[in-house]
Amino acid sequence: MILLFHARLPSHPTTFHTPFKNILPIEIQRIPFKRLKKDYLCKKENPTSNLNTHTMRNKSILTFALLALFSQAFGQGYKNPVIPGFHPDPSVCKAGDDYYLVNSSFQYFPGVPLFHSKDLVHWEQIGNCLDRPSQVDLTGANAGGGIYAPTIRYHEGTFYMITTNVSGKGNFLVHTTDPRGGWSDPVWLKQGGIDPSLYFENGKCYMVSNPDNYITLCEIDPMSGEQLSPSRKIWGGTGGRYPEGPHIYKKDGWYYLLISEGGTETGHSVTIARSAFIEGPYTPNPANPILTHACVAGQASPIQGTGHADLVEGTDGSWWMVCLAYRIMPGTHHTLGRETYLAPVRWDKGAWPVVNGNGTIAINMDVPTLPLTPSKPQPDTFEFEEEKLSPEWVYLQNPIPENYAFENGKLRLSATNTTLSDGKSPTFVALRQDQFDMDASTKVALRQAQTGDEAGITAFMDFTSHYDLFVRQEANGKQSVVLRYQLGELKHIEKEVALPDTSPVILNLKADINVYRFGYTVDGKYHELGKMNTRYLSSETAGGFTGVMLGLYAVSASPESKAFADFDYFKYQRP
């Protein structure tokens, strides 16, 4: 497929965004490569024509040179979600030509994943904002606790990230001048509620959050955390439940207040109000909600739960919205968590913003974009030769560092008697499952083990909802491979098979949209152990606000055990 460009003034030019100002919008036509080749490259010379082969060749070269130039300068189309898997509550800011985005992290450490992009479409995780115990205490946090809805903002050379630890002391913020170089210790804030956000203007810093289910504003000192003005209620939304996720913007002399309502399920929506004064009163948009799939246009979409949004102006003057949503499975369940989506926004002078024309989004977005700058592709094999984990890897709550090491190019996990179901921090590291169809595997050796010690791989949703495939030490000195399901209060051993020896075993976990399949490979031969429906690990069944994590773990049957597990690699293949 080749893109052919020609100039045309559209009927609604403001709905088109180009990477350059002062240039007419471009209508983009998709021309099949075969037709283009036939029409432009393989045209036979007409004997009566003054054009010769040399001239045609030069014109062909020029045509493709222009096509290449325009395809680099003008982006067209992208695929949602732009950050797949458990990446909810996105917030975005611009610093020069760079964009930065953060997400909620709940019970996982490090907290608040941090992404960088040049085009709002391709994102690379460059770190985590909360990567030290002094910044975040996740003791006792589960899939409904920990770190909620951060906001990231850039002001006069400094980045600020504000969020809530609902399992700790509440709202706090951290700052840095180099987002890749680490963030400050927390500054704690007086105003309560969740989903705090910042707005800077005329040397002042304002904070908004939602105590008592009402959007509330105050002025703060972002460096000390001191509250400089009384908290003032400014808007309660349009009547939907849980008005939350507030953000303030100023455009064309108006203060706009963007929030989410309806709860983070199928009734989720984004609404907006505006005022001539930051303190209000705020007047709601008559066309609210500006984004929702709880409507006729969105009800049949494979994307549901659209909400919790943030707006950002592109480098070309265009406007964009990031939001959360989730991809549904049969029965309207979802296992991948709430993900990060992108939508274009038409925001004319003095007018209300319009999201993607009709207030809905799609998987395939055939819209003009900023010039596309693809990021480094994610690996499908994680090896441990570098003796460090990339920023995508997370722990359950705050980890015990001495239980994690690298030995001879392997990841070594020291077993403890904290299990995956105890509500505490086990020896566990994980990646987010980000596609329904996937194939995960690891090679593991359980060493110095006592009876009942185990190590393996898990599809983990929460402490009471996980599927575990592991090697277990038996009393006779042998080892077995075991498949176990934890389904709420129910714990079930599906199958256990004795292994011929204690050599390393490859454990395999495969999935499609309906089932997880479990098996193992020994002596080059694959053995299937069982399968289980995916929906029992969905948010609708298991509860919580996260998504399925693919984890490696080690657990001992007693505190006296000295067992450890060596993992050679972790393979994670997507379609």
N, C-alpha and C positions, 0 to 999 in steps of 0.2 A: 504494500500500500504506500502510495506517494501522496504528499500534500501539495496541491497547487494553489497558489495565492493570487487573487486579483482584487483590486480596490473596488469597493462599492459602499456607498453610504446607506446603512441600514435604516429601517423605519424608526427604530428606537436606539439611537447611537449610544445613549448612556448605559444601555444594558451590556454593551461590549467593552471589555477592558483590553487595552494593548499595553505592551511593555514600554511604550514610549508615549510621551505627551506630544500634543500638537501634530498628530498624525491621524488620518482618517481610520476608522475601524476597518478591519479586514474580514471579509467573508472567506471562510476556509472550506474548500471543497475537497472531498476525498476521491481521488482518481485511482482506479486499479492500475497496478504496475504494468500489467500486460497491455492495457489500452494505451497507457502513456508511452510504452516502448514502441508500440505499433504506430502511434500518431506522430511521435516526435523523434524517434531514433531510426526507424526502419522505413521511412518514407522513400520510395523509389524516385530516382531523379527523372523528372519530366524532360524529354528531349527538347521540348519547345521552351523550357524554362531557362532563364539566365543563371539559376542557381546550380552550382556544381557540388560534387560530393564534399570537397574541402570546405566550402561555405556552410553546408549543412552540418558537418562535423563540428565546426567552430560554434555554430548556434546551439547545437546539442550540449556542448561543454558549458557554454554560458548559461543555458537553461538550468542544468543541474547545479552549477555553482550558485545561482540565485536561489534555487530551491534549498540547498544546504544552508545558505546564509539565513533565509527566512525561517527555516525550521529550528535554527538555533535561537533566533531572536524572538520568535513567537511560539509560546507553548500552546498546546491544544489537547485538552482532555486529560483525565486521570482516573484512578480507581480508588474508591472508598472501601474500607477505612484507610486513612493515610498512615495511622499507627495501629496495627491490628493487635488483638489480644487485650488482656486486662490493662487498659490505660484510660481510666475514666476521668471526668472532671477536668478537661484540658483548659489551660490558660496560656496565652501567647503574648509576646511582646516583640517589638522591633528595635534593634540597635544598629543604626546605619543601614547596611544592606543585608544584615543578618537577622534571623528570626529565632527565638528561643521559646520552648514550650515545656510545661511541667504537667504532671498528673498526680492524682491521689495514689497512695501506696498502702494504706490501712495497716495490717499487722506485719508487713514485710520490711526488712532492713537490708540495705540502706533505703532511706525514705525519699520520696518525691523524685522520680526519674526525670532527668533533664535532657532535652533534645535540642538539636541545632538543625537549621535548614536555610537554604538560599532561595527557595521557591514556594514554600508552604506545602508542597506535595511530598517531597522526599525528606525524610527525617533520620538523623543519626543520633543515637544516644551517646552523649559525651560524658555522662557521669550521673551522680545523684546529689541532690542538695543537702541531704541529711545523712552523712556517712560516718558520724562519730557518736558514741554513746552520750557525750556531753550535749549533743543537739536533740536527741530524741530517746525517750524511755518508752519501750513498747511492752513492758511487763504486763501480762494478762490480756493483751490485745488479741482479738479474733477477727473474723471476716466482717464484723460490724463495728470494729473499733480501730484504734490507731490514728493514722494521719488522714484527715479529710481534706478535700477540695482546696488545693493551693492556688494562689494567684502570683504571677510573676510580672514585674514591672521594671522598666529602665528609666532612670531619671538622672540627668547631668553626670553621666559617667559611672553610675552605680546601679547595680541590679538588686532588687528587693524581692524576696519570696515570703509571702505571708500565708499561714495555714493554721489548722486546729489539730491538736492531739486530744481526741475525745477520751482517750484512756489515760491522759495525763493532766496537765495543768491548764489546758484550754488553748487560747489563741496566742500565737507568737510569730515573730518574723526574724529572718536572717538576711544578711546582705553580703555583697562581694563586688569588687571591681573587675574580677576575672572569673566568669562562670565556670571555666575549666580548671581553676586553681584552688577551689575550696571556698566554703561559705562560713560566715561568722557563727559564733555561738548564739543561742536564741535571745531575743528581747521579748519579754512577756508583756501582754497587753491586758488592760482592765476590761474593755468591753467584751461581753460574752457573745453567744451565738456561734454559728458555724459559717463556713464559706467566706471568710473575710477577704476583702479586696482593698486596694490602695488607689488613690487618685492624687496627683501632684498638680499644684497651680499656685503661681505667685509666691513662691517660697513656703507654701503650706502643704502639709500632707494630711489627707483625709482617709479615714478608714470606714468601710461599710461592712456590716454583717447582719445576722438575722436573729437576735435574741427575741424570744417570745413570738416567733413566727411573724416578725415584722422587720422590714429593712430599716436599719438604724445607722446614723451617721455621727461621727465625731472627728475632731482634729487631734492628731497625735504627733509626737516627736519620734520619727522612725528609728533613730539611733539609740534613744534611751527607753522608748516605750511609754513615756509619760503621756497621759491623756490631757490635752490642752483645752478641751471644750466639753460641755455636757453632751451626753448621748441624746440624739434627737431622732424620733421616728419620722421617716420621710415617705414611705409607701408600703402598703400592704398587699400589692399585687391586684389582680383582677378578680379574686375570689377563689382561685384554685388552692388546693392544700399545699402546705410546705413551700411558701415563697422563700427562695434561697438563691445562692449563687449570684449575688449582686455585683455588677461592675458599672462604674461611671465613666462616661466619655464626654468630651465637649466638641461640638461641631456646629459651625455657622451661628455661634452665639447661644446655642442651646446646650443645656446639660441633659444627657440621655442616661437613663437608669435601666440597665438590662438585667432581668432576673429569670429564674426558672420556676415553674409551678407544676402542680399535679402529681408530685412524687416521681421517683426515678423508675417507673414502670411504663406500661403502655400508654398511660395518660399524660406522660411528660410533655412539657411545652415550654417555649421561650416567649416571654412578653417584654414589652418595653414601654417606658413613660419618659416624659421630658419636662423641663422647667427652665425658666429664665434665671433661676437662682439655684445654687447647689443645695441649699437647705430645703428647697421646694417652695410652694406645693407642686407636686408632679402630676401631670395630666397623662392618662394612658392613651396609647395609640388606638384609634377606633378600629383598626384592622387586626388587633391582637387575636390570637398569638401569631407571631411572625415566623415561628418554626414549630411544627408538630406533625406527628404521623397519626395522632388520634383524630383523624378526619377522613373524609371520603377519598381524597387524593392519596393518602398515605396508608390506608388501612390494609391494603394488599401487598405492601412492600415487604421484602425480606429484611428490611431495617426497621426496628421499632425502638421505642423509648428515647426518642430524640429530645435533647435538652442540655442543660448546664453548659451554656455557650460563652464565648468570648469573641470580641471583634478586634481586628487589626487592619491598619491601612497598609497596602502594599507599596513598594518602592515606586510604582508608576501612578499612584493616586487611586488605584482600585481598592475596594474593601472586601474583606473576607471574614468568614465566621468559622471557628472551630467549635465543635460540640461533641457530646458523647451520644452514643446510640449502641445498639447491639444487634447482631445477626441472629435471627430466630431459627430454631429447629422445629421438627414436627411437634405439634402440641404447644407451640409458642414458648418452648423452653429456650434457654441459652446457657451455654457452658463457657464460652470464651471470655465472658466478662463484658463490661461496657468499654467500648473502644473509642478512638479519636477519629472524627470525621471532619471533612472540609467542605464548605459551600461558598460560592460567590455571592456577593451582596451588592445590590444596586442602592446607592445612597446619594440621591440628588440633593442639591443645595436647599437647605431649609425643610427637607422632606423627611419622612420616616424611612428607615432602612427596609428593603425588600430582599428576602433570602431566596435565591435561586428561582426567582420568578413567581413561584406559588407556595413558598413556605415549606417545601419538602426537599429531601435529598435522595440520591440514588447511589447504587454501587458504581455504575459506570457514568461518570460525569463528563459529557461531551460539551465542554465549555472552554473558552479561552483562559489561559493561565499566565502566570509570570513565566519568563524564560526558564525552562526546566533544567535543573542541575542535579542529575542522579547522584545519590549517595552510595557509599560503599555497600555492596550486598552483604546480608547477614550470612555467616558461615553455616554450613549444614553439619560440620563436625567440630566439636570443641575438644581440643587436646590440651594437656596440662603441662607441656614442656616449658612454657614461660613462667611457670610457678606463680601465676596470679589469675584471678577470675576477672573476666570482662564485666563492665558495669551492668549488663543485663541480669547477672546472677544475683539472687537475693536469698536471705535467711528468714526463718520464722522467728519473729521478735528479735531481740538483741542476742547475737550469737555469743558462745563462749569460745574465744579465739583459739585456745590451745587444742580444741577438738578438730581443727582444720589445718592440714599441712600438705606439702608437696614432697614426694619422695620418688626419685628415679623416674621423673616424667609422669608420675601418677598423682591423682588427687587422693589423699589419705584422710578418711573420716574416722575419728575415734568414737567408738560406740559408748553411749551412756544409757542409763535406765529410764530416761525420759522418752516416752513413745510419741508417735504421731497423733495420739488421741488425748494427751494429757493436758492440753491447753498451756503448755510451757514451751520453752525453746529446745527442741531436739537437735541432734546433729543432722543437719538438713540443708541442702542448697538446691535452688530450683530456677527454672526458666518458665516464662509464661507460654502456655499453649496459645498459639495465635492463628491456627487454621483448624477447621474441622477434620480435614484429611491430613494425616501425618503419620510418620513412622519414626519412633524413638527407640534407641537401643544403647546399652552400655555394657562394657566388659568389667566384671567385678570379681575380686578374690577376697573372701572373708578369712582373716588370719587370727591366730591365738584366741580362738573363740571357745567359750564354754557353752554348755547345753542351753539352748533357747536363744542364743544371740543371733541377730539377723542383720542383713544389709541388702539394699536393692534399690528399686525404682518405684515411684508412686505417682499416680494421677491424683493430685491433692486439691480439694476444694476448701475444706475447713477441717478442724480437729475431729469432727464427727462424720465427715463425708470424704472418703478417699478409697482408692483401689490400689493395693500394694502387691508387687511382684518381687520376691526376695529369695535369697539364699539363707538357710537356717542351719545352725549347728545342732546335730543330734547327739543323744547320750552315748551311742555306740561308736562315736568318733567319725562317723560319716556326716555328709551334708545333704540337704534336700533343697529343691526349689519349690516354693510355695506361692499360691495365689490366694489372697484374702480380700474381702470386701468389708468396709465399714460404712454402714448405711444408717445414719442416725444412731438409735440405741442398739441396733442389730450389728453383730460382728459375725462373719461367716468365713470359714475356710473352704474355698471352692475345690482346691486340689493340691496335693503335695506328692512329689515324686522324688525318690531317692536318686542321688547322683552317683556315678561310678567311682569318683574320687573327689578330692578337694581342689582340683585345678580350677582356674578361672572359668567363669560361665558368662555367656552373652545373654542378657535379658532383653526381651523385645516387647514393646508396647506400641500397638498400632491403633489407629482410630479412623472412623469416618463420621458422618453427621449423626449416625444412629448408635453405633456400638464401639466399645473398646475391645481389642483382641490382645491376649497375652500369651506369650510363649517364651521358649528359651532355645539356645543353640549350644550344643556340645559336640565336639569332634566333627564340626562342620555340618551337623544335621539339625534341622529346626523341628521343634516339638511344640504343638499348640496345647495350651493348658485350659483355656476357656475364654468366654466373652461375656460382657455385661453392657446393658443399655447405658447410653451416655446421660440420659435425662436425670438419673439419680444424683449426678454431680452438678446439676444446673442450679442457678440461683432460685428458681421457682420451687425446687424440691429441698435443697440444702440450706437455703437462706443466705444472708450475707450480701456483700457488695463487691466481691472480687470475682475472679475467674479461675479456671483450672490451671494449676501449676504442675510442671513436670519436674519431679524432684529426685535427688539422690540422697540416701539416708543410711544411718547405721544406728542400731539400738541393741543394748545389752539386756540380758535377763536379770542381772544382779549388779549392784554397785561395785562388786569386787572384780568384775570381769575386766580384762585388759585387751579386749577384742578391738580390732580395727578392720576397715575395708579399704582396699586399693581399687580405684576406678581408673581404667586406662584411658577412657574417652567417653564422650557423650555425643551420639549422633542424633540429629534432629532434622529429618527430611520432610519438606513440604512438596505439594504438587508443583 
